[in-house]
Amino acid sequence: MVARIAARAARTAQSRRAAIPPDRSGPAAPSASAALRTGSVRLHLAMDLPYPTDIPHVCERIQHDVAKQVTQLTGLEVGEVTLTVRRLVTAADAGRGRVR
């Protein structure tokens, strides 16, 4: 359940911080995993980011936003949030969407 909350928070943060719209025609949704310990959690996120972007700054803001949201919704202390950038998406890639 914590991972699902983190994934949703990551999608919101991705949209806000990286200007990637939260619709189904854009890049793949962020994924998240959570490792729970007594009263705290470590999160790992994986997501696409736009190109060009200030990767370190955007990642830091997303990590902060997700940690804050997960803490607010679960009451758990977030000890660490790692973020893996799966790929960089150009405007042309984002506009293509998925082929059905």
C-alpha positions in Angstrom: 0.0 0.0 0.0 2.8 2.4 0.8 4.4 1.8 -2.6 1.1 2.6 -4.3 0.8 5.9 -2.4 4.5 6.7 -3.3 3.8 5.9 -7.0 0.8 8.2 -7.1 2.7 11.0 -5.2 5.6 10.5 -7.7 3.2 10.9 -10.7 1.9 14.2 -9.2 5.4 15.4 -8.4 6.6 14.4 -11.9 3.8 16.5 -13.4 4.4 19.5 -11.2 8.2 19.5 -11.1 9.1 18.1 -14.5 6.2 19.4 -16.6 5.2 16.0 -17.7 1.4 15.8 -18.0 -0.2 13.1 -15.8 -2.2 11.5 -18.7 -2.0 8.1 -20.3 -0.7 9.3 -23.6 2.6 10.5 -22.2 5.6 8.6 -20.7 5.1 5.5 -18.6 3.8 6.1 -15.1 6.4 6.2 -12.3 7.0 3.0 -10.4 7.7 2.7 -6.7 8.8 0.2 -4.1 8.9 0.5 -0.4 10.9 -1.2 2.3 9.2 -0.9 5.7 10.9 -0.9 9.1 9.4 -0.1 12.4 7.8 3.3 12.0 9.8 4.2 8.9 10.1 3.5 5.2 12.7 3.6 2.4 11.3 4.4 -1.0 12.7 3.7 -4.5 11.2 5.5 -7.5 11.8 5.0 -11.2 10.4 7.5 -13.7 10.9 9.2 -17.0 12.0 12.9 -17.1 11.8 15.5 -19.9 14.9 16.4 -22.0 16.3 18.9 -21.5 15.9 19.4 -17.8 18.0 20.2 -14.7 18.1 16.5 -13.6 19.7 16.9 -10.1 17.3 19.8 -9.2 14.2 18.1 -10.5 15.0 14.8 -8.8 15.7 16.5 -5.5 12.3 18.3 -5.6 10.5 15.1 -6.6 12.1 13.2 -3.8 11.2 15.9 -1.3 7.6 16.1 -2.5 7.1 12.3 -2.4 8.6 12.0 1.1 6.4 14.7 2.4 3.2 13.3 0.8 3.9 9.7 2.0 4.6 11.0 5.5 1.3 13.0 5.5 -0.8 10.1 4.2 0.8 7.2 6.1 2.3 8.7 9.3 5.5 6.9 8.5 8.9 8.6 8.7 10.5 8.4 5.2 14.2 7.7 5.8 15.3 7.7 2.2 14.0 8.2 -1.3 16.1 7.0 -4.2 15.1 7.9 -7.7 16.2 6.2 -10.9 15.6 8.0 -14.2 14.5 5.3 -16.6 14.8 7.5 -19.7 14.8 11.1 -20.9 11.8 12.0 -23.0 11.9 14.7 -25.7 8.8 16.7 -26.6 8.5 14.5 -29.8 8.5 11.3 -27.7 5.9 12.7 -25.3 3.6 13.7 -28.1 3.6 10.3 -29.8 1.9 8.3 -27.1 1.3 4.6 -27.2 0.3 2.6 -30.3 -2.7 0.5 -29.6 
